[in-house]
Amino acid sequence: MKVIEESAFPPMVQPLHVNIAVYDDEFPGGMIGKVSARDPDPFDHLSYTVVSNEMLFDVHQWDGTLKVLILSLFIDI
């Protein structure tokens, strides 16, 4: 049995700013960025998830790749 100590440091997330310019309210979807984080604890493993009730974005669980899932943007900003 191997006992690993409890996490001593919280993960650190780098700021992510994404600007999307669209024509006629259409965006074909696809990769728009990558979430970057690190954890100084040697035995911690980071994973990513989108916390939302809307299915607008997806993030790869292990590498942080951020994708737009929708084809038409009907969002008032």
C-alpha positions as CSV (number, residue, x, y, z in Angstrom):
1,M,0.0,0.0,0.0
2,K,1.2,3.5,-0.9
3,V,-0.1,6.5,1.1
4,I,0.1,9.8,-0.7
5,E,-0.1,13.0,1.3
6,E,-3.1,15.3,1.1
7,S,-2.9,18.2,-1.4
8,A,-0.9,21.1,0.0
9,F,-1.4,23.6,-2.8
10,P,-4.4,24.6,-4.9
11,P,-4.2,24.4,-8.7
12,M,-3.3,27.6,-10.5
13,V,-5.2,28.5,-13.6
14,Q,-3.9,30.9,-16.2
15,P,-6.4,33.6,-17.4
16,L,-8.1,32.7,-20.7
17,H,-9.5,35.4,-22.9
18,V,-11.3,34.4,-26.1
19,N,-12.8,36.8,-28.7
20,I,-14.8,35.3,-31.6
21,A,-15.7,37.4,-34.6
22,V,-18.6,35.8,-36.6
23,Y,-20.3,36.6,-39.9
24,D,-24.2,36.5,-40.0
25,D,-24.4,35.0,-36.5
26,E,-22.8,31.8,-37.7
27,F,-19.7,30.0,-36.3
28,P,-18.9,26.6,-37.6
29,G,-17.7,25.4,-34.1
30,G,-14.3,24.1,-33.3
31,M,-11.3,24.8,-31.1
32,I,-11.1,28.3,-29.7
33,G,-8.5,28.0,-27.0
34,K,-6.9,25.9,-24.3
35,V,-7.3,26.1,-20.6
36,S,-3.9,26.1,-18.9
37,A,-3.4,25.2,-15.3
38,R,-0.8,23.5,-13.1
39,D,-0.6,22.1,-9.7
40,P,2.6,22.1,-7.7
41,D,1.7,19.0,-5.7
42,P,3.7,16.1,-7.3
43,F,0.9,13.5,-7.1
44,D,-2.1,15.6,-8.1
45,H,-3.6,15.2,-11.5
46,L,-5.8,18.0,-13.0
47,S,-8.9,17.4,-15.1
48,Y,-11.2,19.9,-16.7
49,T,-15.0,20.2,-17.1
50,V,-17.6,22.8,-18.2
51,V,-20.1,23.6,-15.5
52,S,-23.2,24.8,-17.3
53,N,-26.7,23.8,-18.2
54,E,-26.2,25.0,-21.7
55,M,-24.4,22.9,-24.3
56,L,-22.4,25.7,-25.9
57,F,-18.8,24.6,-25.1
58,D,-16.8,21.5,-24.4
59,V,-13.4,21.1,-22.7
60,H,-11.2,18.1,-23.1
61,Q,-11.0,16.4,-19.7
62,W,-7.2,16.0,-19.7
63,D,-5.6,18.5,-22.0
64,G,-7.9,21.5,-21.5
65,T,-8.7,22.1,-25.2
66,L,-11.8,24.4,-25.4
67,K,-14.3,23.9,-28.3
68,V,-17.5,25.7,-29.4
69,L,-20.2,23.1,-30.0
70,I,-23.0,25.2,-31.5
71,L,-23.4,26.3,-35.1
72,S,-25.6,29.3,-34.7
73,L,-25.1,32.0,-32.1
74,F,-28.3,33.5,-30.9
75,I,-26.8,35.1,-27.9
76,D,-27.3,38.8,-27.1
77,I,-24.1,40.3,-25.7
